[in-house]
Amino acid sequence: KEVMVRNQRTRWGSCTAGGVISLNWRLIQAPESVRDYVIYHELMHLKEMNHSARFWRRVEEVCPPWREAEVWLKRNGAMLGL
């Protein structure tokens, strides 16, 4: 498995089927709780390569405030350049 920090233009993070996780460098400007959410989200893709109900249950288990982080990203993403 591998983690990369990249200059992604349209995503905060991604995970390939081969287990490569890419994180947008702009996340450093986000609150820690938001960064944690994106990291947990991508880590959960190592177990579930989709956004099924099971995937979201796994996210909820490790990051209960994920919904607030999603709202923050939607409201502030443009300010961070995404």
C-alpha positions in Angstrom: 0.0 0.0 0.0 1.1 3.6 -0.7 0.0 7.1 0.3 0.8 10.0 -1.9 0.2 13.8 -1.5 -0.8 15.3 -4.8 -2.1 18.4 -6.5 -5.5 17.1 -7.3 -7.8 19.6 -8.9 -11.2 17.9 -8.3 -10.8 15.6 -5.3 -9.8 15.8 -1.7 -8.6 12.2 -1.9 -8.8 9.0 -3.8 -8.0 5.3 -3.5 -7.2 2.9 -6.3 -8.1 -0.8 -6.4 -4.4 -1.4 -5.9 -4.5 0.3 -2.6 -2.8 3.6 -3.5 -4.3 6.5 -1.5 -3.8 10.0 -2.8 -4.5 13.0 -0.7 -4.9 16.6 -1.9 -2.1 18.8 -0.5 -4.8 21.5 0.1 -6.1 19.5 3.1 -3.4 21.0 5.2 -5.5 24.2 5.2 -8.6 22.4 6.5 -9.4 21.8 10.2 -7.9 18.7 11.7 -11.3 17.0 12.0 -11.9 17.5 8.3 -8.4 16.1 7.4 -9.1 13.1 9.6 -12.4 12.5 7.9 -10.8 12.5 4.4 -8.1 10.1 5.5 -10.6 7.7 7.2 -12.8 7.9 4.1 -10.0 6.8 1.8 -8.8 4.1 4.3 -12.3 2.6 4.3 -12.0 2.3 0.6 -9.3 -0.3 1.2 -12.1 -2.5 2.5 -15.1 -1.2 0.4 -14.3 0.2 -3.0 -17.7 1.9 -3.3 -20.0 4.2 -1.4 -22.5 1.6 -0.2 -24.4 1.6 3.0 -21.8 -0.7 4.5 -19.0 1.7 3.4 -20.8 4.6 5.2 -21.3 2.4 8.4 -17.6 1.8 8.4 -16.8 5.5 8.1 -19.3 6.2 10.9 -17.5 3.7 13.2 -14.2 5.5 12.9 -15.3 9.1 12.3 -18.7 9.8 13.8 -18.6 13.6 12.8 -18.1 12.7 9.1 -21.3 14.6 8.1 -20.0 17.8 9.6 -16.7 17.4 7.7 -18.6 16.9 4.4 -20.6 20.1 5.0 -17.4 22.0 5.8 -15.7 20.8 2.6 -18.8 21.8 0.5 -18.9 25.2 2.1 -15.2 25.9 2.2 -13.7 23.9 -0.6 -13.6 26.7 -3.1 -11.8 28.9 -0.6 -9.1 26.2 -0.5 -8.8 26.0 -4.3 -11.0 23.0 -5.1 
